């Protein structure tokens, strides 16, 4: 018997997993059996849409990890900073010229000195920096309140680039060549610094970010009501427009980043850098620039996610906790996989919603179900659904 | 925004009670005990710590503003018995470890001075209950949990004293109101859709369910939980409704009640399902954040939400306490987001601390002679109209939480600022950052009455 078990260990393990999966499926099926079709469809819709936002947050974490191997614990606070910058431009009727100018100048300074501070000694670079700063300032301040979308998007773009580049320049760059764990710990420190900065700059009171509003009524967009399916579903299902917009933006971001990593030289260089920074540097890749671009891109993604989340529920420091909820999605999809971030996000969104549908009173949806699914997947595929299998020479 | 502040200030004229307060400085409304000790040259510090930057930040931040304003007021009016008033506080960010660390620092740095400590959250109260007793330090807290105030058995009064009734008692009080209002709440069934922490779960205990059932108000056994970061709670709300709930009750803050109300409107159930909650749902933040979803009648989704109101509110300007706090709020140029429960109640808590300090000092003969045990003796014997009636502190006979409560309803002001609007046509609309905004108004529906005592049942 012992010999048989030892010989067929792998098959028996799989058999146990299969039994567990079937038992879980039977349990879930039994729980859902008595429910109206409308509830199940509604839960699925909510799960997919919420999962899309999770995917967008996960994408920012994955981009950093893909390029540098660092798991960024500061991502949640980068979301908060991005959302707050957007709010500052979106809700103020008269943008301070000095403030906008300072933000633009700082952003251009960081961009132009990505490779070296000596770049600014060249007259041509100085002119580009000045022109860029003037252009950004103009976009942030032109027109009145009717132009607030332009102001806010430009301001958020500049703020995100500045945040990303500053984090990379002053905290990550000095650690090139050091153990990755040091950089991961550094992101924890960055998170606390961003926490403090946010609190000082914007306070801690919850802010209303009215981006998903009907301009006629100043109220949130009315949800799409699936009245035509009411009879078939034995009830009403609805689709919330703001979540559809967030989902659509997430998909656009995903497609953009997949194309970027696959077909651009910078994207390919990022992938090479993630394999081995010192090796990449030795073959002539500009690791510093690549890391800077990566952090700027991740900060921009975090800002988009912060704005969408803030628009859906209000802007507060609590938004940073969304990144914690997304960690299972990142691990499920695979730490380096862009596709995995989206798929992981959607799976976790659906699992959360169905967990809540079945048993909300014990928080099964948020505290239990995502982690059970994560465990099952990791046991079967330790690198996540779409993660790269790592083979190391010993 | 300035215009909004101005109009919100105008709202306070509701009821026509604003007796020249813009021009004349109000008298301090409390009837404080006269000092028998001269403390000139000394400093009396108010010690406090709690979550100023974590999950509760949006409700606690105005505490610091109120403390700062009150201290400035007292020091410009001769201090307490001649002593300068000061504050020593720390932000713990909602972390238990940070709270413990702050407590350790306070007790080691100020072992003789620290007789009374102000805390913000039930979690901190539970964490420090035994240590406060051991160190003989009295603590005032806004609304503690049963465990923090009365121990695990619900029958052992400790060293913490709460300004609000226990949340479970507030829920029982709401059940009384529902039972007494059959026209508004026919065949009432309450379902909890609430946050999952100690605060959110208060009231979901079997004792509360049994008490409400005895009044003819059914409460669903299974509460539905959601997190402050959730963007979509259709599943939780629908679960409660499918379970039979026609009233949804929530222990949540700021966006929490607004999210539930918005979901009810999305489902087209805003008329069929009533919404209610603990005292924090009546806060300004809910009135402002709740405007992003409008009902079919054009008023914000949270219009008509019921809640506890165990103290006077900003709109009750006929009351001297509210007049006084409002005047200080205006003089210190505080913003609309700070015009909330925390700012108002903090003035009351400071008043209570000052009264307790004076009474104890008078009894002991000097400030240095006062110990935590002396302070506890004073607080335990207090039957005090805080700030002349903003709220009432009566901690006799082993009580550790407030016993009086009211039910109020959240409405929006009409164009003439004389009462609630019936629709957008007659509502007061002001320019806000997101366009036109309604002006929130809290209307008390009952007088102050005793809450039922449901702990330890």
Interface residues (C-beta under 8 A of the other chain):
Chain A: X39 X42 X43 X46 X49 X50 X53 X90 X91 X92 X195 X199 X203 X204 X205 X206 X208 X210 X212 X213 X215 X217 X218 X219 X220 X223 X225 X236 X238 X240 X243 X309 X312 X313 X314 X316 X317 X318 X319 X321 X322 X325 X353 X356 X357 X360 X361 X363 X365 X366
Chain B: X52 X53 X54 X55 X57 X58 X60 X61 X62 X196 X222 X223 X224 X225 X226 X227 X228 X229 X230 X231 X232 X234 X235 X236 X238 X239 X242 X254 X255 X258 X259 X262 X266 X267 X268 X285 X288 X289 X291 X292 X293 X294 X337 X338 X433 X434 X435 X436 X437
